Amino acid sequence: MTTLERLKRRLRPGEVYRRADLARWSNAVDRHLKQLVEDGTLTKLAGGLYGVPKATVFGEAPAEDGKLVTSFLRDDRFLVASPNAYNTLGVGTTQLYDKTVVYNHKRHGKFSLGGRTFDFRVKPAFQQRRPTRREQAGGPRPRQRTAAVVRDAAPAARGSQLWECAHQEVLC
């Protein structure tokens, strides 16, 4: 079994890897990355950031935002917020947005990761997602949720149950 085949066996569909993560399993990581991208096993998402496509009945699915941002930041302390979350709360418009805002402690600026635009904003403090009862009991973590930032909500909506629900970063 070659080193390239051993590296392929370690890759999991839907996961995002940094070049440094793959370097420990390969003695010629740049050559192996080039070969894996050429044969379609990996897709290059950004400089030094690679994803393994997940096959679905509709084709290849992109990596989840949470996994993508975690690998990019090398940190899991962030909050993904999208104006599209207003639509799930019923207070938004029918307009769809193509950028996602990420509040974090490390990076600032607009970055294109995997063909999607992320607007990273450094904030000294923001509310973390609360662990669910299942997580507290040691169960598996649910998929990353997207929270809406409601500070720009209409004044009439402030104080309502919907506003309170969104402010607690829980999708009702």
N, C-alpha and C positions, 0 to 999 in steps of 0.2 A: 504494500500500500504506500503510495507516494505521499509526500507532505501536503500536496494540493488536495488529495482525496481526504486526508485526515482533517484538513481545514474545512472542507465542504461538509463533513459529518457534524462538525460543531455548530454550524450555522442553523438558526431556527427561523422558520417563516414568520414574517411580521415583526422581526426584531431589527433594531438599529445598532450599528457597531461603529466605533471610531477606529482609525488606523492603528492606534496604540493598543486597542483591545485585541486586534487580530495578530499583532506582531509577536505575541507570546506563543502562538501556535504555528508560526511560519518562520523559516530562516531567510526567505526572500519575499518579504511581505509585499513590496511594490509590484514585483512580477506576478505574484499570485493574485493580487487585487486586480491587476489589468486583465488577467486571464478570466477571472470570475465575472468581471463586468462584461467582457466580450461574449462569454457564453450565456449571459442572462441570469446567472445565479445571484449576482449582486447588482444593485443599481446605485449609481453615485448620486447622493442627495446634496452634498456640498463638499468643499475641500476637506478631505480627511474624514468624511462622514458617509457611511454606506448602509444601505438597507437591503434586507432579504424580502423580495416580494411575496405576499401571501396570496395564494391562488383561491379564488372564489368562483361560483358559477357564473358570475358576470365578468370575469377577467381578473387581472391582478389588482389587489387593493393596496392603497398607499399605507405607509406606516401611520400609526395613531399619533396624534399631536403630542400626547404626554410622553411617549417613548422617544419621539424625535427631539423634543425640547430637553428631556433628561440627558440624552446622549450629547447634545450640542453644548449644554451648560456644564456637564459633568456634575450635576447637582439636582436634587429633587425638591428643592425649596423654591417653588414658583407657583404662580396662579395664571392659568390660561383663561382669558376673557375674550369673548367675541360679540360684536354687535348682533350677530345672528341669534344669540341666546334670547334677545328681546322677543323674537317671534315665538319661542317656546313658552314664554311667560304671558303672551297675549298683549303686550304693551308696545310692540315694535311695529314696523311697517312690513310690507311684503318685499322690500328691497333686500337683496342678498349682498353681503360684503365679501371681498376676497382677501382681507387681511385679518390676522388674529393678533390681539395684544397679549403680551406675556409680561407680567410683573415678576421681577426677580431681584436678586442681590448682586449679580455679576456683570451682565452685558447690557449695553444700551445701543439702540439703533435699529434699522430695518435690515433684515436678513432674509434671503430666499433659501429655504430648505425644502428640497424635494419638489420644487416647482410651486410652492406656496410661500406667501409673504407673511413673515412674523415681525411684529413691531415690539421689540424688547425695550422695556422701560425699567430702570433701576429705581426701586423704592426701598427706603430704609426699613419699613415694616408694613406688612399686610396680613390679613387674616388667613391662616392656613386652613386647608380643608380638614374638617373634623373626622376622626376615624369612626367608622360604623361599628355597630355592636359586633358584627361578624369579625371585623378586623381586630377588635379588642379581645375577642375570644380566641384569636389565632387563626381565623379562617382566611380564605383567599381574598385579596383586595379586588374590589369592583373596578370596572373600566374608569378611566379618567373622566370626570365630569367637567363641563364647561359652565362657568359662572358668569352672570351678567353684572356689570357695574351699573348701578342704578342711581348714581349721584346726579346724573343728567336727566332723570325722569321728570315728567311734568309735575308742577307743584300740587295739582289736584290728586295725583297718585300717591304722593308722600303720605305716610301714615296709614295707608290702606293695608289690608292683609297681603295683597300681592306684592307690594313694595317691601314689606317686612320679610316675606318669604324670600325674595330675591336678595335682600340685604344680608340674610343669613347664609347665602350661597348654597341654598338647597333648592333644587328644581321640584316644585310642587306638582 
